[in-house]
Amino acid sequence: MIRLERVSKTFGAIRAVDDVSLDIPRGAITILTGADGAGKSTIFKMLVGLVKKDAGAVRLNGEDIGDDYSRVTSICGYMPEKFSLYADLSVEENLNFFAAIQQVPVPRSEELKKRLLEKTGMAPFRKRRAGALSGGMKQKLALSTILLSSPELIILDEPTTGVDPLSRIEFIAIIEDLKNEGKTIVMSTPYLDEAEKGDHIVFMKNGRVM
């Protein structure tokens, strides 16, 4: 689905991504793993156009997207490492807000909201303020907000870092269900036990694929 070809990015004296080539196959879970500073987040930011690459190409379905990152973002749900929910809004109000931002028609958003609350086990907590949720529940809610646009491609930047072990297991189970629905998922994690759940695993160190 997506191929990076010899992509590089430098910040001052730091070569954050160094001549990286990798594939993200359609309908599979691809996991990038490695320590902090390996270049995982920078790759994701380049995929959605938040950071401009210095060199290389990003191909979507075989075609070089050039600088037209809308071709990726139009089919993508991106959950950065620090995803901002509205703490004073309830779970349901957050979902309503993000559905409106993504211009999801109300009948469709109501259907999706009900399905996502059930899928993530958040239905009993729909009236709870987001600020009062546990770390794991916040991540489930964040994932639900990006799924409201029904993306083909889901990009998750270390979504389980700092989350308790049980919530991590539940989150990965949701990701596996999404793959079974035909979604393409690329996720980063520092946890090797999570990396093993991927169909394809990319080990990174110092900006390079090992």
ABEGO torsion letter per residue (X at the ends): XBBBBGBBBBBEABBABBGBBBBBBBGBBBBBBEBBGAGAAAAAAAAAGABBBABEBBBBGGBBAEABAAAAAAABBBBBABBBBBAABBAAAAAAAAAAAAGBBAAAAAAAAAAAAAAAGAAAAAABBAAABBAAAAAAAAAAAAAAAGBABBBBBGAABGBBAAAAAAAAAAAAAAAAAGBBBBBBBABAAAAAABABBBBBBGGBBX
